[in-house]
Amino acid sequence: MSEPSILEQLKKASCAEEFFALLGVDYDPKVVNVARLHILRRMGQYLFSEDLCELDDVTVTQRCKDFLERAYQDFLTSTPIDEQSALTVHSLPVGDTPASQAAPWQKPTARASSDRLVPKLASVAQS
């Protein structure tokens, strides 16, 4: 029986340290203790940005290692709060975040919310 692919092994990993061990990435435990979920989430974002289906196992393993190293580096130079703020400000155009998920300074007023709803209702009524 052959060894499971790296993606199968990562799916079974139960902690961030296992990801680092499986991929052979050195890390500072102090950084991982503070930002473990953020690092893994960022790695996931990098993984989903690329199609790995047609690649061989060696290449997929190397890409996963690169993504984990890149995600880890993101949090070596800044905090999870800094990264979340940058993500919120830079990745979402105004008006694309539902009010329930928006940061307090992004929550629309009742008027702004109804202004966005009226054109949607009009387009539904016309169809």
GURO-931002 format. One record per residue: residue in one letter; x, y, z of N, C-alpha, C, O in turn. Coordinates in nm, 2 decimals. Layout:
N
ATOM   res      nxx      nyy      nzz     caxx     cayy     cazz      cxx      cyy      czz      oxx      oyy      ozz
ATOM     A        X        Y        Z        X        Y        Z        X        Y        Z        X        Y        Z
...
This chain:
127
ATOM   res      nxx      nyy      nzz     caxx     cayy     cazz      cxx      cyy      czz      oxx      oyy      ozz
ATOM     M     0.09    -0.12     0.00     0.00     0.00     0.00     0.09     0.12     0.00     0.19     0.13     0.07
ATOM     S     0.06     0.22    -0.08     0.14     0.34    -0.09     0.11     0.44     0.02     0.00     0.43     0.09
ATOM     E     0.20     0.53     0.04     0.18     0.63     0.15     0.08     0.73     0.11     0.07     0.77    -0.01
ATOM     P    -0.01     0.77     0.20    -0.11     0.87     0.16    -0.05     1.00     0.11     0.06     1.04     0.15
ATOM     S    -0.12     1.07     0.02    -0.07     1.19    -0.03    -0.06     1.29     0.08    -0.12     1.28     0.19
ATOM     I     0.02     1.40     0.06     0.04     1.50     0.16    -0.09     1.57     0.20    -0.11     1.60     0.31
ATOM     L    -0.18     1.59     0.10    -0.31     1.65     0.13    -0.39     1.56     0.23    -0.46     1.62     0.32
ATOM     E    -0.39     1.43     0.20    -0.46     1.34     0.29    -0.40     1.34     0.43    -0.47     1.34     0.53
ATOM     Q    -0.27     1.35     0.44    -0.20     1.36     0.57    -0.23     1.49     0.64    -0.25     1.49     0.76
ATOM     L    -0.24     1.60     0.57    -0.27     1.73     0.63    -0.41     1.73     0.68    -0.44     1.79     0.78
ATOM     K    -0.50     1.67     0.61    -0.64     1.66     0.65    -0.65     1.59     0.79    -0.74     1.62     0.87
ATOM     K    -0.57     1.50     0.81    -0.57     1.42     0.94    -0.49     1.49     1.05    -0.50     1.44     1.17
ATOM     A    -0.42     1.59     1.02    -0.34     1.66     1.12    -0.43     1.72     1.22    -0.53     1.78     1.19
ATOM     S    -0.39     1.71     1.35    -0.48     1.76     1.45    -0.43     1.90     1.51    -0.50     1.96     1.60
ATOM     C    -0.31     1.94     1.48    -0.27     2.07     1.53    -0.17     2.13     1.43    -0.12     2.07     1.34
ATOM     A    -0.15     2.26     1.45    -0.06     2.34     1.36     0.08     2.28     1.36     0.15     2.27     1.25
ATOM     E     0.13     2.23     1.47     0.26     2.17     1.48     0.28     2.05     1.39     0.39     2.03     1.33
ATOM     E     0.17     1.98     1.37     0.18     1.86     1.28     0.19     1.91     1.13     0.26     1.84     1.06
ATOM     F     0.13     2.02     1.10     0.15     2.07     0.96     0.29     2.11     0.94     0.35     2.07     0.84
ATOM     F     0.35     2.18     1.04     0.49     2.21     1.02     0.58     2.09     1.01     0.68     2.09     0.93
ATOM     A     0.55     1.99     1.10     0.64     1.87     1.09     0.62     1.79     0.96     0.72     1.75     0.90
ATOM     L     0.50     1.77     0.92     0.47     1.70     0.79     0.54     1.76     0.67     0.59     1.70     0.58
ATOM     L     0.54     1.90     0.67     0.60     1.97     0.56     0.74     2.01     0.58     0.81     2.07     0.49
ATOM     G     0.80     1.98     0.70     0.94     2.01     0.72     0.97     2.16     0.73     1.07     2.20     0.68
ATOM     V     0.88     2.23     0.79     0.90     2.38     0.80     0.94     2.41     0.94     0.87     2.37     1.04
ATOM     D     1.05     2.48     0.96     1.10     2.53     1.09     1.01     2.64     1.14     0.96     2.72     1.06
ATOM     Y     0.99     2.65     1.27     0.90     2.75     1.33     0.94     2.78     1.47     1.00     2.70     1.54
ATOM     D     0.90     2.90     1.51     0.92     2.94     1.65     0.79     2.91     1.73     0.68     2.96     1.69
ATOM     P     0.79     2.82     1.83     0.67     2.79     1.90     0.59     2.91     1.96     0.47     2.90     1.97
ATOM     K     0.67     3.01     1.99     0.60     3.13     2.05     0.51     3.20     1.94     0.40     3.24     1.97
ATOM     V     0.56     3.20     1.82     0.47     3.26     1.71     0.35     3.17     1.68     0.24     3.22     1.67
ATOM     V     0.38     3.04     1.67     0.27     2.95     1.65     0.16     2.95     1.76     0.04     2.93     1.73
ATOM     N     0.21     2.96     1.88     0.11     2.96     1.99     0.02     3.08     1.99    -0.09     3.07     2.03
ATOM     V     0.07     3.19     1.93    -0.02     3.31     1.92    -0.10     3.31     1.80    -0.22     3.36     1.80
ATOM     A    -0.05     3.26     1.69    -0.12     3.28     1.56    -0.15     3.15     1.48    -0.17     3.15     1.36
ATOM     R    -0.16     3.03     1.55    -0.17     2.91     1.49    -0.29     2.90     1.39    -0.28     2.86     1.28
ATOM     L    -0.41     2.94     1.44    -0.53     2.94     1.35    -0.52     3.03     1.24    -0.56     3.00     1.12
ATOM     H    -0.46     3.15     1.26    -0.44     3.25     1.15    -0.35     3.20     1.05    -0.37     3.22     0.93
ATOM     I    -0.24     3.13     1.09    -0.14     3.08     1.00    -0.20     2.97     0.91    -0.19     2.97     0.79
ATOM     L    -0.28     2.88     0.97    -0.34     2.77     0.90    -0.45     2.82     0.80    -0.47     2.78     0.69
ATOM     R    -0.53     2.92     0.85    -0.63     2.98     0.77    -0.56     3.05     0.64    -0.61     3.03     0.53
ATOM     R    -0.45     3.12     0.67    -0.39     3.19     0.56    -0.33     3.09     0.46    -0.34     3.10     0.34
ATOM     M    -0.27     2.98     0.51    -0.22     2.87     0.42    -0.34     2.82     0.34    -0.32     2.79     0.22
ATOM     G    -0.45     2.80     0.40    -0.57     2.75     0.33    -0.61     2.85     0.22    -0.65     2.80     0.11
ATOM     Q    -0.60     2.98     0.24    -0.63     3.07     0.14    -0.54     3.06     0.02    -0.58     3.07    -0.09
ATOM     Y    -0.41     3.04     0.05    -0.31     3.02    -0.05    -0.33     2.90    -0.13    -0.32     2.89    -0.25
ATOM     L    -0.37     2.79    -0.06    -0.40     2.66    -0.13    -0.52     2.67    -0.22    -0.51     2.62    -0.33
ATOM     F    -0.62     2.74    -0.18    -0.74     2.75    -0.26    -0.72     2.85    -0.38    -0.80     2.85    -0.48
ATOM     S    -0.61     2.92    -0.38    -0.59     3.02    -0.49    -0.52     2.95    -0.61    -0.50     3.01    -0.71
ATOM     E    -0.48     2.82    -0.59    -0.41     2.75    -0.69    -0.47     2.61    -0.72    -0.51     2.55    -0.62
ATOM     D    -0.48     2.57    -0.84    -0.53     2.44    -0.88    -0.41     2.34    -0.87    -0.32     2.34    -0.95
ATOM     L    -0.42     2.24    -0.77    -0.32     2.14    -0.75    -0.36     2.01    -0.81    -0.28     1.91    -0.80
ATOM     C    -0.47     2.00    -0.87    -0.53     1.87    -0.91    -0.44     1.79    -1.01    -0.42     1.67    -1.00
ATOM     E    -0.38     1.86    -1.10    -0.30     1.80    -1.21    -0.15     1.78    -1.17    -0.08     1.73    -1.26
ATOM     L    -0.11     1.82    -1.05     0.03     1.81    -1.01     0.06     1.68    -0.95    -0.02     1.62    -0.88
ATOM     D     0.19     1.64    -0.96     0.23     1.52    -0.90     0.25     1.54    -0.75     0.26     1.66    -0.70
ATOM     D     0.26     1.44    -0.67     0.27     1.45    -0.52     0.39     1.53    -0.47     0.38     1.60    -0.38
ATOM     V     0.50     1.51    -0.54     0.62     1.59    -0.50     0.60     1.74    -0.52     0.64     1.82    -0.43
ATOM     T     0.54     1.78    -0.63     0.51     1.92    -0.65     0.41     1.97    -0.56     0.42     2.08    -0.51
ATOM     V     0.30     1.89    -0.53     0.20     1.94    -0.44     0.26     1.95    -0.30     0.23     2.05    -0.23
ATOM     T     0.35     1.86    -0.26     0.41     1.87    -0.13     0.49     2.00    -0.12     0.49     2.08    -0.02
ATOM     Q     0.57     2.03    -0.23     0.65     2.15    -0.23     0.56     2.28    -0.22     0.60     2.37    -0.15
ATOM     R     0.45     2.28    -0.30     0.36     2.39    -0.30     0.30     2.41    -0.16     0.29     2.53    -0.11
ATOM     C     0.26     2.30    -0.09     0.21     2.31     0.04     0.31     2.37     0.14     0.28     2.46     0.22
ATOM     K     0.43     2.32     0.12     0.54     2.37     0.21     0.56     2.52     0.18     0.58     2.60     0.28
ATOM     D     0.56     2.56     0.06     0.58     2.70     0.02     0.47     2.79     0.08     0.49     2.90     0.14
ATOM     F     0.34     2.74     0.07     0.23     2.81     0.13     0.23     2.83     0.28     0.20     2.93     0.33
ATOM     L     0.28     2.72     0.35     0.29     2.73     0.49     0.40     2.82     0.53     0.38     2.90     0.63
ATOM     E     0.51     2.82     0.46     0.62     2.91     0.49     0.58     3.05     0.47     0.61     3.14     0.55
ATOM     R     0.50     3.08     0.36     0.46     3.21     0.33     0.36     3.26     0.44     0.37     3.37     0.48
ATOM     A     0.26     3.17     0.48     0.17     3.21     0.58     0.24     3.24     0.71     0.20     3.33     0.78
ATOM     Y     0.33     3.16     0.75     0.41     3.17     0.87     0.48     3.31     0.87     0.48     3.38     0.96
ATOM     Q     0.55     3.34     0.75     0.62     3.46     0.74     0.52     3.58     0.75     0.56     3.69     0.81
ATOM     D     0.40     3.57     0.71     0.30     3.68     0.72     0.29     3.72     0.87     0.27     3.84     0.90
ATOM     F     0.29     3.62     0.95     0.26     3.65     1.10     0.39     3.66     1.18     0.39     3.69     1.30
ATOM     L     0.51     3.65     1.12     0.63     3.68     1.18     0.65     3.83     1.19     0.71     3.88     1.29
ATOM     T     0.61     3.90     1.09     0.63     4.05     1.09     0.51     4.13     1.13     0.52     4.25     1.15
ATOM     S     0.39     4.07     1.16     0.28     4.14     1.20     0.19     4.05     1.29     0.22     3.93     1.30
ATOM     T     0.10     4.11     1.36     0.01     4.03     1.45    -0.11     3.98     1.37    -0.15     4.04     1.27
ATOM     P    -0.19     3.88     1.43    -0.31     3.85     1.37    -0.41     3.96     1.35    -0.48     3.97     1.26
ATOM     I    -0.41     4.05     1.45    -0.50     4.17     1.44    -0.46     4.26     1.33    -0.55     4.31     1.25
ATOM     D    -0.33     4.28     1.31    -0.28     4.36     1.19    -0.32     4.30     1.06    -0.37     4.37     0.97
ATOM     E    -0.31     4.17     1.05    -0.34     4.10     0.93    -0.49     4.10     0.90    -0.53     4.12     0.79
ATOM     Q    -0.57     4.08     1.01    -0.71     4.09     0.99    -0.76     4.22     0.95    -0.85     4.24     0.86
ATOM     S    -0.70     4.33     1.00    -0.73     4.46     0.96    -0.70     4.49     0.82    -0.78     4.55     0.74
ATOM     A    -0.58     4.44     0.77    -0.54     4.46     0.64    -0.64     4.38     0.54    -0.67     4.43     0.44
ATOM     L    -0.68     4.26     0.58    -0.77     4.18     0.50    -0.90     4.25     0.49    -0.96     4.26     0.38
ATOM     T    -0.95     4.30     0.60    -1.08     4.37     0.60    -1.08     4.49     0.51    -1.17     4.51     0.43
ATOM     V    -0.98     4.57     0.52    -0.97     4.70     0.45    -0.94     4.68     0.30    -0.99     4.74     0.21
ATOM     H    -0.85     4.58     0.27    -0.80     4.57     0.13    -0.87     4.47     0.05    -0.86     4.48    -0.08
ATOM     S    -0.94     4.37     0.10    -0.99     4.26     0.02    -1.14     4.28    -0.01    -1.18     4.21    -0.10
ATOM     L    -1.21     4.36     0.06    -1.35     4.36     0.04    -1.39     4.50    -0.01    -1.38     4.60     0.06
ATOM     P    -1.45     4.51    -0.13    -1.50     4.64    -0.18    -1.62     4.68    -0.09    -1.69     4.60    -0.03
ATOM     V    -1.63     4.81    -0.08    -1.74     4.86     0.01    -1.87     4.81    -0.04    -1.90     4.81    -0.16
ATOM     G    -1.96     4.76     0.05    -2.09     4.72     0.02    -2.09     4.57     0.00    -2.21     4.51    -0.02
ATOM     D    -1.98     4.49    -0.01    -1.99     4.35    -0.03    -1.99     4.27     0.10    -2.02     4.15     0.09
ATOM     T    -1.97     4.33     0.21    -1.98     4.26     0.34    -2.12     4.27     0.39    -2.17     4.38     0.41
ATOM     P    -2.18     4.15     0.43    -2.31     4.16     0.49    -2.30     4.23     0.62    -2.20     4.22     0.69
ATOM     A    -2.40     4.31     0.66    -2.40     4.40     0.78    -2.37     4.31     0.90    -2.30     4.36     0.99
ATOM     S    -2.42     4.19     0.91    -2.39     4.11     1.03    -2.25     4.07     1.04    -2.21     4.04     1.15
ATOM     Q    -2.17     4.07     0.93    -2.03     4.03     0.94    -1.94     4.15     0.93    -1.81     4.14     0.94
ATOM     A    -1.99     4.27     0.91    -1.91     4.39     0.89    -1.85     4.43     1.02    -1.90     4.41     1.13
ATOM     A    -1.73     4.49     1.01    -1.67     4.55     1.13    -1.75     4.67     1.17    -1.83     4.73     1.09
ATOM     P    -1.75     4.71     1.30    -1.84     4.82     1.35    -1.83     4.94     1.26    -1.94     5.01     1.24
ATOM     W    -1.72     4.98     1.21    -1.71     5.10     1.13    -1.76     5.08     0.99    -1.78     5.18     0.91
ATOM     Q    -1.79     4.96     0.95    -1.85     4.93     0.82    -2.00     4.90     0.82    -2.06     4.90     0.71
ATOM     K    -2.06     4.90     0.94    -2.20     4.86     0.94    -2.28     4.98     0.88    -2.26     5.09     0.92
ATOM     P    -2.37     4.95     0.79    -2.44     5.05     0.73    -2.55     5.11     0.82    -2.60     5.04     0.91
ATOM     T    -2.59     5.23     0.80    -2.70     5.29     0.87    -2.83     5.23     0.81    -2.82     5.16     0.71
ATOM     A    -2.94     5.25     0.88    -3.07     5.19     0.82    -3.09     5.25     0.68    -3.14     5.17     0.60
ATOM     R    -3.07     5.38     0.66    -3.09     5.43     0.53    -3.00     5.37     0.42    -3.05     5.34     0.31
ATOM     A    -2.87     5.36     0.45    -2.78     5.30     0.36    -2.82     5.16     0.32    -2.81     5.12     0.21
ATOM     S    -2.86     5.09     0.42    -2.90     4.95     0.40    -3.03     4.94     0.31    -3.03     4.86     0.22
ATOM     S    -3.12     5.02     0.34    -3.24     5.02     0.25    -3.21     5.07     0.11    -3.28     5.03     0.02
ATOM     D    -3.12     5.16     0.10    -3.08     5.21    -0.04    -3.02     5.09    -0.12    -3.05     5.09    -0.24
ATOM     R    -2.95     5.00    -0.06    -2.90     4.89    -0.13    -3.00     4.79    -0.16    -3.00     4.72    -0.26
ATOM     L    -3.10     4.78    -0.08    -3.21     4.68    -0.09    -3.30     4.71    -0.20    -3.35     4.62    -0.27
ATOM     V    -3.34     4.84    -0.22    -3.44     4.88    -0.31    -3.40     4.84    -0.46    -3.49     4.78    -0.52
ATOM     P    -3.28     4.86    -0.51    -3.25     4.82    -0.64    -3.26     4.67    -0.66    -3.30     4.62    -0.76
ATOM     K    -3.23     4.59    -0.55    -3.24     4.44    -0.56    -3.38     4.40    -0.57    -3.41     4.31    -0.65
ATOM     L    -3.47     4.46    -0.49    -3.61     4.43    -0.50    -3.67     4.47    -0.63    -3.75     4.39    -0.69
ATOM     A    -3.63     4.58    -0.69    -3.68     4.62    -0.82    -3.63     4.52    -0.93    -3.71     4.49    -1.01
ATOM     S    -3.51     4.47    -0.92    -3.47     4.38    -1.02    -3.54     4.24    -1.01    -3.57     4.18    -1.11
ATOM     V    -3.57     4.20    -0.88    -3.65     4.08    -0.86    -3.79     4.10    -0.91    -3.84     4.00    -0.98
ATOM     A    -3.85     4.21    -0.89    -3.99     4.24    -0.94    -4.00     4.24    -1.09    -4.10     4.20    -1.14
ATOM     Q    -3.89     4.28    -1.16    -3.90     4.29    -1.30    -3.88     4.15    -1.37    -3.92     4.13    -1.48
ATOM     S    -3.82     4.05    -1.29    -3.80     3.92    -1.36    -3.92     3.83    -1.35    -3.92     3.72    -1.40
